[in-house]
Amino acid sequence: MENDKVLDVKNLTAAFSIRKKEYEVLHDISFSVRRNETLCVVGESGCGKSVTTLCIMQLLPKNGHITGGEIILDGTDLTKLSKKDIVKFRGKKMGMIFQEPMTALNPLLTIGFQMKEMIKLHRGVDNKEAERIAVEYLKKVGIANPESRLKQYTFELSGGLRQRVMIAMMLSARPDLLIADEPTTALDVTIQRQVLNLLNDLKKDMNAGILFITHDLGVVSEIADRIVVLYAGRKVEEGTTEQIFNDPRHPYTIGLMKAVPDVDSDEYNIEPIPGTFPNITEEIPGCRFSPRCPYAGSCKLCTTEAPEGVEVEEGHFVACHLALRKESPNE
């Protein structure tokens, strides 16, 4: 299984410099993505999901930097590469689908021009072959009349079509890893389902790995093979989709589950997580979730020591002091 890993993130730590002071935004995060697998990273806004993807793509803002850990893509540690060398990996080895394709695609250039330029860059073909590949991948993502679509501009397409074009563009370079940063957030439910089904089919077809970033647990249940839950820049739980949904162990994961309305019930019993999400400048002793955790009062360690991840069952990791005790918060 080790050879199946496309991406292996080990003990990743990152920080932002604000007013000459350094604040840690990611702390000791580890996970992997295998071929033909979708790993979903979930959590509230600000938990570190997008920062994680920016670290992988080596696209952190000027005031952000990786302070520790490794990001190994197909055997190469990306943290050791120069800016010139990392460019060779973006697109060819790893592609990224953004939340709003209108900001990722140039509205002044045709779809065809943008796709062909990327294909020529990463696959080393001439213009005629690049156009043939562009048409092929537009067909793969279910776009009708691809030849005519190549002549259009992004503002002439619907949100769903723009997202499909973005997916086709990323896949045309045949990357081993596809990073999708909340790609269905701006789409209606029908188009959202189509995009999710499309990603699942293409993942199998290309034998690629997908790192899917989202805060929507409904989307997670549709597409995830495994799940990583982040809170305030730390990994609090990791497991298969079945383990996380059927037996969540961390109080934060349990809170996320309770905050989702049950559409099969006549009554929407939504239980919001109490308190507010901490900002990066707050210093919280012990577990970062302890100020919002309903179980923190039953364990003195919660407010004094940061918990380490433990394997509560095969493949199921939890960073919670209560996970070491018989009275799991889920019982």
C-alpha positions in Angstrom: 0.0 0.0 0.0 3.0 2.3 0.6 3.7 2.3 -3.2 0.1 3.4 -3.9 0.6 6.7 -2.1 0.5 9.7 -4.5 0.8 12.2 -1.7 2.3 11.8 1.8 2.2 14.8 4.1 4.3 14.2 7.2 4.2 16.5 10.3 3.4 19.6 8.3 3.6 22.8 10.3 3.1 26.3 8.9 3.0 29.9 10.2 2.0 33.4 9.1 3.9 36.6 10.1 1.6 39.3 11.2 3.0 42.7 12.5 6.5 41.1 12.9 5.1 38.3 15.1 4.8 34.7 13.9 1.6 32.8 14.4 1.3 29.0 13.8 -1.7 28.2 11.5 -0.9 24.5 10.9 0.5 22.2 13.6 2.0 18.7 12.9 -0.5 17.5 10.3 0.0 14.2 8.7 -2.1 12.3 6.1 -1.7 10.5 2.7 -3.7 10.2 -0.5 -3.5 7.0 -2.5 -4.3 6.3 -6.1 -8.0 5.9 -7.0 -8.9 7.3 -3.6 -10.6 10.5 -2.4 -9.5 12.0 0.9 -11.8 14.7 2.2 -10.5 17.4 4.6 -13.3 18.9 6.6 -13.8 21.6 9.2 -15.2 25.1 9.8 -13.9 28.1 7.9 -10.5 29.0 9.2 -9.6 25.5 10.4 -6.7 25.3 8.0 -8.1 23.4 5.0 -7.2 25.9 2.3 -3.8 26.7 3.9 -3.0 23.0 3.7 -3.6 23.0 0.0 -1.6 26.2 -0.5 1.3 24.5 1.3 1.1 21.5 -1.0 0.9 23.7 -4.1 3.7 25.9 -2.6 1.4 29.0 -3.1 1.4 30.5 0.4 1.2 34.3 0.5 4.5 36.2 1.2 3.8 36.3 4.9 3.3 32.6 5.1 5.9 29.8 5.3 6.3 26.2 6.1 8.2 25.7 9.3 8.4 22.0 9.5 7.5 18.6 8.0 7.5 17.0 4.5 5.2 17.1 1.5 6.1 14.1 -0.6 4.5 13.8 -4.1 5.5 10.7 -6.1 8.7 10.4 -4.1 9.8 14.1 -4.2 9.7 16.3 -1.1 8.1 19.5 -2.5 9.4 21.6 0.5 12.9 21.1 -0.8 12.3 22.4 -4.3 13.1 25.8 -5.6 10.4 28.1 -7.1 11.6 27.2 -10.5 11.4 23.5 -10.0 8.0 23.5 -8.3 6.5 25.0 -11.4 7.2 21.7 -13.2 5.1 19.9 -10.7 2.0 22.2 -10.8 -0.3 21.0 -13.5 1.8 18.0 -14.6 2.0 16.2 -11.3 -0.7 18.0 -9.4 -3.7 20.0 -10.5 -6.0 22.2 -8.5 -9.7 23.0 -9.1 -10.8 26.2 -7.4 -14.1 27.1 -5.7 -14.9 29.7 -8.3 -13.6 29.0 -11.8 -14.4 32.5 -13.0 -11.4 33.7 -10.9 -9.1 31.0 -12.1 -9.9 31.3 -15.8 -9.0 34.4 -17.8 -12.2 36.1 -19.1 -10.3 37.8 -21.9 -9.1 34.5 -23.5 -11.1 31.8 -25.1 -11.5 28.4 -23.4 -9.6 26.8 -26.3 -6.6 29.1 -26.0 -6.3 28.5 -22.3 -6.6 24.8 -22.5 -4.2 24.4 -25.4 -1.5 26.6 -23.7 -1.7 24.4 -20.6 -1.6 21.1 -22.7 1.4 22.3 -24.8 3.3 23.3 -21.7 2.8 20.1 -19.7 2.6 17.5 -22.5 5.0 19.0 -25.1 2.7 18.7 -28.1 2.0 21.0 -31.0 -1.1 23.2 -31.4 -3.0 20.7 -33.5 -2.5 17.8 -31.0 -3.3 20.2 -28.1 -6.6 21.0 -29.7 -7.4 17.3 -30.2 -6.6 16.6 -26.5 -8.7 19.6 -25.4 -11.7 18.3 -27.3 -11.1 14.8 -25.9 -11.2 16.0 -22.3 -14.1 18.3 -22.7 -16.0 15.2 -23.9 -14.8 13.3 -20.9 -16.4 15.8 -18.6 -19.7 15.6 -20.5 -19.6 18.9 -22.4 -21.6 18.7 -25.7 -20.2 20.3 -28.9 -16.7 20.7 -27.5 -15.3 22.1 -30.7 -17.6 25.1 -30.5 -17.0 25.5 -26.7 -13.3 26.0 -27.4 -14.2 29.2 -29.2 -16.2 30.6 -26.3 -15.2 32.8 -23.4 -15.8 32.0 -19.7 -18.5 34.6 -19.3 -20.5 32.8 -22.0 -20.8 29.7 -19.9 -22.9 28.8 -16.9 -21.3 28.1 -13.5 -21.6 24.3 -14.0 -20.0 24.4 -17.4 -17.1 26.6 -16.2 -16.4 24.2 -13.4 -16.4 21.3 -16.0 -14.0 23.2 -18.2 -11.7 23.8 -15.2 -11.8 20.0 -14.4 -11.1 19.1 -18.0 -8.2 21.6 -18.1 -6.6 20.1 -14.9 -7.1 16.5 -16.1 -5.7 17.1 -19.6 -2.3 17.4 -18.1 -2.8 13.9 -16.5 -1.8 14.8 -13.0 -1.3 12.1 -10.3 -3.0 14.3 -7.7 -6.1 16.4 -8.1 -6.8 19.0 -5.4 -10.4 20.2 -5.3 -10.9 23.2 -3.0 -14.7 23.4 -2.4 -15.4 23.1 -6.1 -19.1 22.6 -5.7 -19.9 25.4 -3.2 -21.2 27.9 -5.9 -23.2 25.3 -7.8 -26.9 24.3 -7.4 -27.7 20.9 -6.0 -28.3 19.2 -9.4 -25.0 20.4 -10.9 -23.2 19.6 -7.7 -24.2 16.0 -7.9 -23.2 15.8 -11.5 -19.7 17.3 -10.7 -19.2 14.8 -7.8 -20.2 11.8 -10.0 -17.8 13.1 -12.7 -14.9 13.4 -10.3 -15.6 9.8 -9.0 -15.6 8.4 -12.5 -12.6 10.3 -13.7 -10.6 9.3 -10.6 -11.1 5.6 -11.4 -10.4 6.2 -15.1 -7.1 8.0 -14.5 -6.0 6.1 -11.4 -5.4 9.4 -9.7 -5.8 10.5 -6.1 -8.1 13.3 -5.1 -7.7 15.7 -2.1 -11.1 17.2 -1.7 -11.6 20.2 0.6 -15.0 21.0 1.9 -17.1 22.0 4.9 -20.2 20.3 3.6 -20.7 16.9 5.2 -23.4 16.0 2.6 -20.8 16.3 -0.1 -18.3 14.3 2.0 -20.8 11.4 2.4 -21.1 11.3 -1.4 -17.4 11.3 -2.5 -15.0 10.4 0.4 -13.1 7.2 0.9 -11.4 8.6 4.0 -11.8 11.8 6.0 -9.5 14.1 7.9 -11.1 16.5 10.4 -9.2 19.7 11.1 -9.8 22.2 13.9 -7.8 25.4 14.4 -4.9 24.1 12.3 -4.7 20.7 14.0 -5.9 17.2 12.9 -8.4 16.0 15.5 -9.7 12.9 13.7 -9.0 10.7 10.7 -10.7 7.5 9.5 -12.7 5.9 6.7 -16.0 7.5 5.8 -17.9 4.7 7.6 -15.8 5.2 10.8 -16.3 8.9 10.9 -20.0 8.9 10.1 -21.0 5.8 12.1 -18.6 6.2 15.1 -17.2 9.7 15.4 -15.0 9.9 18.5 -13.8 13.5 18.8 -16.3 16.0 20.4 -15.7 18.4 17.5 -16.5 15.7 14.9 -19.6 14.8 16.9 -20.6 18.5 16.9 -20.2 18.8 13.2 -22.5 15.8 12.7 -25.2 17.2 15.0 -25.1 20.5 13.2 -26.3 18.9 10.0 -30.1 18.8 9.5 -31.7 15.5 9.0 -33.8 15.9 5.8 -35.5 12.6 6.4 -37.0 13.8 9.6 -40.1 16.1 10.0 -38.2 18.1 12.7 -34.9 19.8 12.0 -33.1 19.3 15.3 -29.9 21.2 14.6 -27.5 21.5 17.5 -24.9 24.2 16.8 -21.5 23.9 18.3 -21.3 26.4 21.3 -18.8 29.2 21.4 -16.8 30.8 18.6 -14.0 29.6 16.5 -10.6 30.9 17.8 -8.4 33.1 15.6 -4.7 32.4 15.1 -3.6 35.0 17.6 -5.4 33.3 20.5 -3.2 31.3 22.9 -5.3 28.4 24.2 -3.6 26.0 26.7 -4.3 22.3 26.3 -6.7 21.2 23.6 -7.6 24.0 21.2 -11.2 22.8 21.2 -11.6 22.8 25.1 -13.3 26.2 25.4 -16.2 24.8 23.2 -16.1 21.2 24.3 -19.0 19.9 26.5 -16.7 17.2 27.9 -13.7 19.4 28.8 -14.9 19.7 32.5 -14.6 16.0 33.1 -10.9 15.8 32.2 -8.2 18.1 33.7 -5.8 17.4 30.9 -8.1 19.1 28.4 -7.1 22.5 29.6 -3.5 21.8 30.4 -2.0 19.4 27.8 -2.5 19.2 24.0 -3.7 15.7 23.1 -1.8 13.5 20.7 -3.4 11.3 18.1 -4.1 7.8 19.1 -5.4 4.8 17.0 -8.7 3.8 18.6 -9.2 1.1 16.0 -7.4 0.2 12.8 -7.1 3.2 10.6 -9.1 5.4 13.0 -7.1 8.1 14.7 -8.4 10.6 17.3 -6.5 13.5 19.1 -8.6 13.6 22.3 -7.8 12.8 25.9 -11.2 11.1 26.3 -10.3 8.7 23.5 -7.9 7.1 25.9 -10.6 6.5 28.4 -13.5 4.0 28.4 -16.1 6.7 28.5 -15.8 7.9 24.9 -17.7 11.1 24.2 -19.7 9.3 21.6 -21.1 6.8 24.2 
